[in-house]
Amino acid sequence: MDSSLVLTENIPNEVAAASAVARPANLYEIDPIEDARWSELVERDPRGSLFHSAAWLKALQQTYGYKPIAFTTSEPLGPLRDGFVFCEVKSWITGCRLVSVPFSDYCEVLCQEGETVAFCADRLIAMSRDRGWRYVELRPVAFSDQVARLSQPCVTYTLHRVDLRPGINDIFECFHQSSIQRKIRRAERELLGYEEGVTEALLDQFYRLLVATRRRHRVPPQPKSWFLNLMANFGGDLKIRVASHKGRAVAGIITIRHKDSMYYKYGGSDVRFNNLGGMHHVYWQAIQDAKRLGLRTFDLGRSDVDQPGLITFKSRWGAQISSLKYYRIPRTASAVHCFEPGTAWRKRIAGRIFAHTPAPILSAIGATLYKHIG
């Protein structure tokens, strides 16, 4: 018997939309980790990203206990024509909701037909009532006008991507001359060491830098188990890249290759050695690696709109900038986001505490809190 679950809830009257195009009859629920058709769809669809991948979803499940769920209008046993992936986040602090997907920068709907997207949104509104979800959160790069009418924007970011199609010298020439090119050359003059791989020894070095950086920013680090699970699920597609000075790790990043893109996801540095260009050194090594592999994009991820310094830093790598909005359905869903100004006073108080918390305790706080954030 096929494990797909068919969902046939009635479409709410308030969101029913007239259309000459017939909507699908059913919506099926599948497990995107166990159902091989999901990975086939992600590989086939040009919008399929790192954050759609079964490896990412499995790491989320292993680390935070989230339940991955995908929906499709395709019949059981046949190939998937479309797909909508989420994780169910259950928290006694932040409530129960459906997020596409936690800790991702974005996660496109894998569907061409606007009517199918609207049909899925209608069904999700009905299901949210039955299953007790406070809201359903979508994180698209582009968005269907039909779904936009049913949803409420909740937070805005900027997205940064470097085009790797030009020659490597042309890519370098697009970098900001004084703040990027000069720093790369400084790192070369300082003879900074460089090591990459997927070992626990490298992870230990990277994690020390990450904890120090997160403390400077007054937020807890992700749990170390998250990175161990990413390493286990992505294997050689993940690389920890560390720059060192006289044997001491001074900067490090984690990149993950997926399809024709390399994603920068996490980074940290020892602020005492920032003048040596360690972070610029590991970024440049990663970009050159991506170019050698024939990839098309180096994805620098999202930045909060209230972080002009980070936005400027990424822009100076020649990254193309676009706006990234997250949405919640139904439209009555609260627009307050846990990192928005409405909770600024909480952030200030927590920040003062995190800035003076010992590293082991800070890591333990992160392990507890992140599973409630999603």
C-alpha positions in Angstrom: 0.0 0.0 0.0 1.3 3.5 -0.9 2.1 5.6 2.2 0.8 8.9 0.5 -2.0 10.5 2.4 -4.8 12.1 0.3 -6.2 15.3 1.7 -9.7 16.3 0.6 -10.7 19.1 3.0 -13.3 21.5 1.7 -11.9 24.8 0.4 -13.0 27.7 2.6 -15.6 30.0 1.1 -13.6 33.1 1.9 -10.6 32.1 -0.2 -12.4 30.4 -3.1 -11.3 32.1 -6.3 -13.2 31.9 -9.6 -11.1 30.7 -12.5 -11.6 29.3 -16.0 -8.7 26.8 -15.3 -9.8 23.7 -13.5 -8.1 23.1 -10.1 -6.6 19.8 -9.1 -9.0 17.4 -7.4 -6.7 16.2 -4.6 -3.7 17.1 -2.5 -1.5 14.3 -1.3 0.9 14.3 1.7 4.2 12.5 1.3 7.4 12.1 3.3 10.1 14.0 1.4 12.9 12.0 3.0 11.5 8.5 2.4 9.8 9.1 -0.9 12.5 9.0 -3.7 10.2 11.0 -6.0 10.8 14.1 -3.9 14.6 14.1 -4.6 13.9 13.4 -8.3 11.7 16.5 -8.4 14.2 18.7 -6.6 16.9 17.6 -9.0 14.8 18.1 -12.1 13.2 21.4 -11.2 15.5 24.4 -11.7 14.1 26.0 -8.6 15.0 23.0 -6.4 17.6 24.3 -3.9 19.8 23.1 -1.1 16.9 23.8 1.3 14.5 21.5 -0.6 17.0 18.6 -0.4 16.3 15.5 1.6 19.7 15.9 3.3 18.8 19.4 4.7 15.4 18.1 5.8 16.9 15.0 7.5 19.5 17.2 9.4 16.6 19.4 10.6 14.7 16.3 11.8 17.7 14.8 13.5 18.8 18.0 15.3 15.5 19.7 16.2 12.9 16.9 15.9 10.9 18.7 13.1 8.6 16.6 11.0 9.2 17.1 7.2 6.0 17.1 5.1 5.6 17.6 1.4 2.4 18.1 -0.5 1.7 17.3 -4.2 -1.2 17.1 -6.6 0.4 14.1 -8.3 -1.2 10.7 -8.0 0.5 8.1 -5.8 3.3 6.0 -7.5 3.6 8.4 -10.5 6.3 11.0 -10.9 5.8 14.3 -9.1 4.6 17.2 -11.2 4.8 19.7 -8.4 5.8 19.9 -4.7 5.4 22.0 -1.6 7.8 21.2 1.3 7.5 22.1 4.9 8.5 21.2 8.4 6.0 21.0 11.2 7.4 23.0 14.2 5.9 22.1 17.6 6.9 24.4 20.4 5.4 25.2 23.8 7.1 28.6 23.5 6.3 29.7 20.0 3.4 27.5 19.1 2.7 24.9 16.4 3.2 26.0 12.8 4.2 24.8 9.3 7.4 26.4 7.9 8.9 26.1 4.4 11.5 25.4 5.7 13.2 26.2 9.0 16.6 27.8 9.0 16.5 28.2 5.2 17.2 31.4 3.4 14.5 30.7 0.9 12.4 27.7 -0.3 10.6 28.1 -3.6 7.3 26.4 -4.4 8.1 23.8 -7.0 5.1 24.4 -9.2 4.5 26.2 -12.5 0.7 26.6 -12.4 -0.7 29.5 -10.4 -4.0 27.8 -9.9 -2.3 24.7 -8.4 -0.4 27.0 -6.0 -3.6 28.8 -4.9 -5.3 25.4 -4.6 -2.6 24.2 -2.2 -2.7 27.5 -0.2 -6.5 27.0 0.2 -6.1 23.5 1.5 -3.3 24.6 3.9 -5.6 27.2 5.4 -8.2 24.5 6.0 -5.6 22.1 7.4 -4.2 24.7 9.8 -7.5 24.9 11.5 -7.8 21.1 11.8 -4.2 20.5 12.9 -3.7 23.5 15.2 -1.1 25.4 13.2 -1.0 29.0 14.1 0.1 29.8 10.5 1.8 28.4 7.5 5.0 30.3 6.6 6.4 30.4 3.0 9.8 31.6 2.0 9.8 32.2 -1.7 12.2 34.1 -3.9 9.4 34.8 -6.4 5.7 34.7 -5.4 2.4 33.9 -7.0 0.0 36.9 -7.0 -2.9 34.5 -6.2 -1.2 33.3 -3.0 -0.1 36.9 -2.1 -3.8 37.7 -1.8 -4.2 35.0 0.8 -1.1 35.8 2.8 0.5 38.3 5.1 4.1 39.5 4.7 5.9 38.9 7.9 9.6 39.8 7.4 11.9 41.1 4.6 15.5 40.3 3.9 18.0 41.0 1.1 19.4 38.0 -0.9 23.0 38.0 -2.3 24.3 35.9 -5.1 27.6 36.0 -7.0 27.4 35.1 -10.7 30.2 32.6 -11.5 29.7 32.5 -15.2 32.4 35.1 -16.1 36.1 34.2 -16.0 37.8 34.0 -12.7 39.8 37.2 -13.4 36.7 39.0 -14.3 35.0 37.8 -11.1 37.9 39.1 -9.1 37.8 42.5 -10.8 34.2 42.9 -9.7 35.3 42.8 -6.1 35.6 46.1 -4.3 39.1 47.2 -4.8 40.1 48.4 -1.3 37.9 46.4 1.0 38.0 43.0 -0.8 40.8 42.8 -3.3 43.3 44.5 -1.0 42.3 42.2 1.9 42.7 39.1 -0.3 46.2 40.2 -1.2 47.0 41.0 2.4 46.1 37.5 3.4 48.4 36.2 0.7 51.3 38.4 1.9 50.7 37.2 5.5 51.0 33.6 4.2 47.8 32.6 6.0 47.3 28.9 6.1 44.2 27.3 4.6 42.6 23.9 5.2 39.4 22.5 4.0 37.6 19.2 4.6 34.9 17.4 6.6 36.6 16.4 9.8 35.7 16.8 13.5 39.0 18.5 14.1 38.2 21.2 11.5 34.7 21.5 13.0 36.1 22.1 16.4 38.2 24.9 15.1 35.3 26.4 13.2 32.9 26.0 16.1 35.2 27.9 18.4 35.2 30.8 16.0 31.4 30.6 15.5 30.7 30.8 19.2 33.0 33.8 19.6 31.3 35.6 16.7 27.8 34.8 17.8 28.7 36.1 21.3 30.0 39.4 19.8 26.6 39.7 18.0 24.8 38.9 21.3 23.0 35.8 20.0 23.6 32.1 20.9 25.3 29.7 18.5 23.6 26.9 16.7 24.1 23.6 18.5 27.2 21.6 17.5 25.0 18.6 16.7 23.4 20.6 13.8 26.8 20.8 12.1 27.6 17.2 12.8 24.3 16.2 11.2 24.9 18.4 8.2 28.3 16.8 7.8 26.8 13.3 8.0 24.0 14.0 5.5 25.9 16.1 2.9 29.2 14.3 3.0 31.8 15.7 0.6 29.4 18.3 -0.7 29.9 20.2 2.6 33.3 21.8 3.3 34.6 23.4 6.4 37.2 26.0 5.3 39.6 27.5 7.9 42.3 30.1 7.6 45.0 30.1 10.2 47.8 32.4 11.3 50.9 30.7 12.9 48.9 27.6 13.5 45.9 29.3 15.1 42.5 29.3 13.4 41.5 32.9 12.7 38.5 32.6 10.3 36.3 29.8 9.0 33.2 29.2 7.0 31.0 26.3 6.0 29.9 25.9 2.3 27.6 23.3 0.8 27.4 22.4 -2.8 24.0 21.6 -4.3 23.4 21.2 -8.1 25.0 24.2 -9.8 25.4 26.4 -6.7 27.7 26.7 -3.8 26.0 28.0 -0.6 27.8 30.0 2.1 25.8 29.3 5.2 27.9 29.9 8.4 31.0 31.8 9.3 33.1 33.0 12.3 36.3 34.8 13.0 38.7 35.8 15.7 38.3 39.6 15.8 41.9 40.1 17.0 43.1 38.9 13.6 40.6 40.4 11.3 43.1 42.9 9.8 44.9 39.9 8.3 42.1 39.2 5.9 41.3 35.7 7.1 37.6 35.8 6.2 38.3 37.2 2.8 40.9 34.5 2.3 38.4 31.6 2.9 35.6 33.3 0.9 38.0 33.7 -2.1 39.2 30.0 -1.8 35.5 28.9 -1.8 34.6 31.1 -4.9 37.6 29.7 -6.8 36.7 26.2 -5.8 33.1 26.8 -7.0 34.4 28.1 -10.3 36.7 25.1 -10.8 33.7 22.8 -10.3 31.9 24.6 -13.1 29.1 25.9 -10.8 27.0 28.9 -11.8 26.3 30.7 -8.5 28.0 31.4 -5.2 25.1 32.0 -2.9 25.9 34.4 0.0 22.5 34.0 1.6 20.2 36.5 3.2 20.9 39.6 5.3 18.6 41.4 7.7 17.5 44.7 6.2 18.7 46.4 9.5 22.2 45.1 9.0 23.7 47.7 6.5 27.2 46.6 7.3 26.6 43.0 6.3 24.7 44.1 3.2 27.6 46.3 2.2 30.2 43.5 2.8 28.3 41.0 0.6 27.7 43.6 -2.1 31.4 44.3 -2.3 31.9 40.8 -3.5 30.0 41.7 -6.7 26.9 40.0 -5.5 23.6 40.6 -7.1 21.0 41.8 -4.6 17.3 41.0 -4.5 14.5 41.5 -2.0 13.4 38.4 -0.1 10.0 38.4 1.7 8.5 35.7 3.8 4.7 35.3 4.0 2.2 33.7 6.3 -1.2 32.3 5.5 -3.9 32.9 6.2 -3.9 36.7 6.1 -5.1 36.8 9.7 -1.8 35.3 10.8 0.2 37.5 13.1 2.9 39.5 11.2 5.1 39.7 14.3 8.4 37.9 13.7 10.7 36.9 16.5 13.5 39.1 15.2 11.4 42.1 14.3 11.4 45.5 16.1 8.3 44.5 18.2 10.6 42.3 20.2 13.6 44.7 20.2 13.5 45.2 24.0 13.7 41.4 24.5 16.7 41.2 22.1 18.5 44.0 24.0 18.1 42.3 27.4 19.0 38.8 26.0 21.9 40.3 24.1 23.4 41.7 27.3 23.2 38.3 28.9 24.6 36.4 25.9 27.6 38.8 25.6 28.8 37.7 29.0 27.9 34.1 29.1 30.7 31.5 29.0 31.0 29.6 25.7 29.8 26.1 27.0 26.7 27.6 28.6 26.0 29.8 25.5 26.2 26.7 23.3 23.7 24.9 25.7 21.3 27.9 25.4 21.5 27.7 21.6 20.8 24.0 21.7 17.6 24.6 23.7 16.3 27.8 22.0 16.9 27.0 18.3 14.4 24.2 18.2 11.7 26.6 19.2 12.6 29.2 16.5 12.3 27.3 13.3 
